Amino acid sequence: MNPSELPAVLYVDDDALNLRVFDANFGQRFRIFRSSSPSEALALLEQRRGEIGVILSDQRMPGMTGVELLERARTIAPDAKRMLVTAYADMQAVIDAVNRGQVTRYFVKPWDRTELQAALDDALKIARLELRIREVEGRMLKSERLATLGQVTAGIAHELMGPVGYLSQNVASLQRDLGSVIQYVSRHLQTDPEPAVAETVEDLPALIKDLADGAEHLRQVALGLRAQARGEDLEATADVAEVVSFAVKLARAEVRERARLTSNGEPVRVTFGPVKLCQVLLNLIVNAAQAMGTTGRPGRIEVRWTTTPDDVVLTVADNGCGIPMEQQERVFQPMFTTKPVGVGTGLGLSICRELVTQFGGSLRLSSTQGEGTEIEITLRRAPPP
């Protein structure tokens, strides 16, 4: 563990000399924060609650006693071990500290260096063990979520394959039969012109091709989901410009009434499957479109990318409603969604991050509530052919 990440000791005393003596005795052994007033200590504890493993406070201080400070500290940082320094005459303070501040140790002035050092060593060892336990619990929770996500993903893939098969077959039949229908209609249009029908006949091949492309994309997504659930490694490369163009085309129906969608970047290949990249982009674009509903201003969604010698940084930015700070990490948890019932599943961003990470990339979100959101995906550039 990096020394800067080790749990620290917060020592609180209104006497500047005591602060210097404590630092001189223990500054080389422990990571220490010092505070000369209870209010300053509480503010520091709010800012660095995850870093402080032990709070050691003098009892007699102006404005707030050590017992009162430790009692409030228990609410702010309940995992931090609390200790009190008091005088012989303040035994009632010791009793209060045990009952109210739930201190683990108390020391009578003048404290013994060896005794205090041993107590701080023990408390920080416990703090480090508790930190490791929380890290293991976090990894276990993530593993459980990913296992759940894998089961859900496999179910989605299975459910998709049937309808996509029917769609693909029917579109292929439609493409096959459309030629003779167009020829027949075109002959009649020569003798009985009708501009609206002529325009429709002209557009039909492109529309059917879009349907065929969409059906094939859905089939590839289903296959990709199934492969992901099975843990298969489908290494591939994709042209970012081509995939972005296709994703924008697929998303246009969702975005058209909500925002102006633009893209900007040069052709470049990345080590990422084109179907999976399209899946990620579609999720992000649709999420951005759905964030436009309550802003009252013209919506804008921009997909842009820049390159470095090793990476491609792809950004999806919008000027939607933004995400509250307290929800910005939770949005990547499986099943968490800020959308109304029936609109979101809570799987989109979780799947996006998992796919990007699987291919050695990273996904970062930055958002300001009321202004908009940017999601930045960093992918590895594909080696030259």
N, C-alpha and C positions, 0 to 999 in steps of 0.2 A: 504494500500500500504506500502511495506517495506520502511523504511527511506532511505536506500541506492538506492532505485529506484525513489525517489522524484526528480523532476527537480531541478537543481542546479544553483547557481549564479557564473558566471565567472567575476572576478574583475581584470582589467588590469591597472597597474600604475607602472611607472619606479621608483617611490620613495618607498623604502623599508619601511619607517616609515608609509606612507599612507596605505600600504598593512597591516601592523600590526594593525593600528588603525581600519581599516575596519573589520578585523577579530575579534578584541576585542569587537567591537560593535555588530556584527551580527553573529559571529561564532556559538553561542549557538542556534540561531533561524533558520538559514538557512544552507543548505549544500553548501559549498563554494569551488571553485577552484580559486587560485590566480596566477597571471602571471605578471612578471616584464618587459616584452617586447612584442611588437605586434607580432613578429615572433613566439615567444614561445606560445602566446595566439592562434594564428592561427593553430599551430601544435596540441595544446591541443584540439581545437575545431574540427579538422579533426578526432581525435581519439575518442572523446566523444560527437559528435554532437547530439546523441540521448538523452544525459543526461542533457544538458545545456538548461535551460529555459530562463535565462536572461544573457545578456552580458552588463556589466557596464564598460566603459572605460574613462580614463582621456584623455583630448584633446592633451595636449602638451607632446609628447614623442619623443625621438630620433629615426630617421629612418622612422617613419610613424606616422601620426597624428591619433587621435582617430576617426575622421571622415573617414579617409581612411581605418582604421581597421574595423569599423562597416560596411562600404560599402562592403568590402571583406567578412566579416562575414555573410552578408545577402545572399551571394551566397552559402556559405558552409552550414549554418544552417538557412534557411529562416524562420523557425517557432520560433526561439529564439527572445525574446523581446530585443530591443537594446536601451541603455541609455547612455548619455554622461555627463561627469563632466567637466565643463569649468570655465574660469574666466570671470569677468564682461567685460573685454576688448575684449573678443573673441566672440562677438555676430554674426559675420560673420560665425564663425565655427558652431554656433547653427543653422543658416539658412542652411548651407551646410549639417549639420547632418540630418535635416528634409528632405531636398530634395534628398540627395544622400544616406545617410545611413538609411533613414526612421526610425529615432529614435521615441520611444513612449514617452520618457521623457528626459528632461535635467535638470541638477542641477548646481547651481553656487557655486563656492568655497567661503567659507567653507560650505559644505553641512550640512543641518539640519538633525539630526539623526532621529527624529520622521517622518519628511516628507519622507526621503529616505526609512525608514523601511516600511511605508505605501505603497509607490510606489512598492517596491519589493514584499510585500505581495500580492498586487493586480496582479502584473505581473505573479507571480508564481501560483496564483489561476487560472488565465487564461491558463497558460501553462499546469497545471494539467487537466483542463477541456478539452483542446485540445487533450491531451494524451488519455484521456478516450474516446473522440469522435473517435480518430483513432483506438483504440482497438475495439470499437463497430462496426465501419465500416469494420474492418478486419474480425470480427466474421460474420457480415452480408455477406461479400463477400465470406467467406468460406461456409456459409450456401447455398448461391446461387450456388456455384460451386458443392457442394454436391448434391443439388437438380438436377442440370444438369446431374451430374454423375449418379444419380439414374435413371433418364429418359433414359439415354444412356444404362445403365446396363440392364434395363428392355427390351429395344429394342434388345440388343444383345442376351439376353436369349431367347426371342421369336423367333428370326431368327435362333438360333442354334437348337432349339428343333426339327424342321421339318427334316433338313438334318441328324441330329444325329439319329432320329427314323428310317429313311431309311437305314442308315449305319448299325445300330444294327440288323435290320431285315435281311438284306442281309448277314451280317457276320454269323448270326445264321443259315441261310439256307446253306451257304457255309460250315460251320462246319458240319452240318448234312449230306451233300452230299459228303464231302471229303473222308469219310471213305471208301465208295464203290469204289471211283476213285483210292485211294491208293492201295486197295486190287487188283483191276484189273491190275494196272500198275506193282505192285510187282510180280504178276504171270508171266507177260511177261519178266520182268527183270531177272527172274530165267533162262529162256531159251535164252534170248538175252541181256546179261549184258551191261549196259551203265553207267559208274561211275558218270557222270554229272547229269543224270536223277535220279539215285539212291540217290545222295546227296540232290537234290531238293525235292524228295519225303520224305526224312527223315526230312528236314527242314520245310516242309509245315505246319504240325500241330502247331509247335512253332510260326511260322509267323502268322497263323490265330488266334492263342490265343492272340498274341500281338495286332492284330487288334481288337479283341473282348474286351481286356482290355482297349485299347485306346478309343473305342467307349463308353464303360461304364463310363470311366473317363470323357469324354466330356459331357455325359448325366448328370453326377453328378455336373460338373461345371455349366452347364446350369441351373440345379435346384437350385444350390447354388446362382447363380447370381439373379435368380428370387426371391428367398427367401430374399436375401440382399436388393433388390429393394423394396420389400414389408415390410422391417423392421422386418422380422421374426428372432428370436433368436434360431439358431440351435446349442445348446451347445453340444460339443463332445470332445473326446480326440483322440490323434494320437500318434503312435510310430514314433519318428523322423527318426530312422534308416530305417524303412520300407518306409516311404514317400520319403525320400531323394533318396533311391535306385530306387523307381518307377519314380521320377522326372528325375533323371539322365538317366534312360532308355528311357523316352519319349523325352528327349532333345538331344539324341545322334545324330540324323540326322542333327540337326541345328549346333551342336558343332563339329562334326567329322572333318570337313575340316579346322576348325579355331583354335582349342585349345585342349589341353589335359585336360580332366575333371576328377577330383578325389574327393573322399569324405572320411571323417574320423570322427568317433565318436562312442560312445557306445549306445546301445538301451536305450531309456528313453521316457516316455510319457509326453505329454504336453496338456494343456487345449486349444485345437485348433482343428477344424474339419480337418480330413485328406485331404478332397478334396480341402478345402481352403488353407491349408498349401502347398499342391502340386501346386496349382495355383500360389501362391506367389513365390515358389521356381522356377517354370518354367519361370515365368516372369524375375526373377533375373538372372537365368542361360542364357536365350536367350539374355537378354540385355548385359550380360558380353561377350557372343560370338560375338555379333554384334559390340562390341567395339574393336575387334582385327584387323579390316581391314587395318589400316594405320600404325601399329607399326613397321612392318618389323622384328619382332622377334617371336620366337615360343610362341604361346599363352598358358596360364595356367589359369585354373579356378578351385578353390578349394572350396568345401562345407564342413565346419567343425562345430562342436558344442561342447560346454563344459557345465558343470552343476554346479549349486550351490544348497544349500538346498531348495531354493524356486523357482529358475528360470532355464531356459535353454537358453544359448546364442548361436544362430545359425548365422554363418557368411558365406557369399558368397563373395569370393575375386578373383580378376582377375588382370592380368598385362597388361591390355589394354591401350587405349589412355587417360583415365582419363577424368574428368569433370572440366571445368574452375570454379574457385571459385565463380564468379558472377552468375553461373547457378546452383549451388549445392542445393539451396533451391527451385528454380523454377521448377526443374525436378519433384517435387512432386505435382505440380499444374495440375489439369485436362486439357487436350488438349495441354500441352506444351511438345514438343519433340525436341531433337537435331538431329534427324535422317532425311534423305532425304524424300521428298514426296513419299508416297507409301510404305515406310518401317515401320514407326512407327505411332501409333494413338495418343500418348501422354496420354494414360489411364493406362498403365501398372504400373508405380510406384505409381501413385495416388491410384489405386485400392489396391495395396500391403499395403500401409500405412493404408488405411481405414480398411482393413480386420484385420490387426494386432492390430490396436487400438481398434477395436470393441471387441476383445477378451482380452482386458486388457494388451496387450503387447506394445512394442515400437520398432520403426525402426529408425536406425541412419546410415547416410552415411558419409564416409570420402573418399576423393579422392585427388590425386595429378596428375595434368595434365602431361601427358607423361609417367607416371609410373604405374598407375592403380587405382582401386576402391575397397573399401570394404563396404559392407552393412551388418550391424549387427542387427539381430532381437532378441529381448529379449521376451521370452514367459514364462508364468507361468507353473511350473511343475504340472502335474495332481496328485491329491491325490491318495494314495494307494487304490487298489480295496478292 
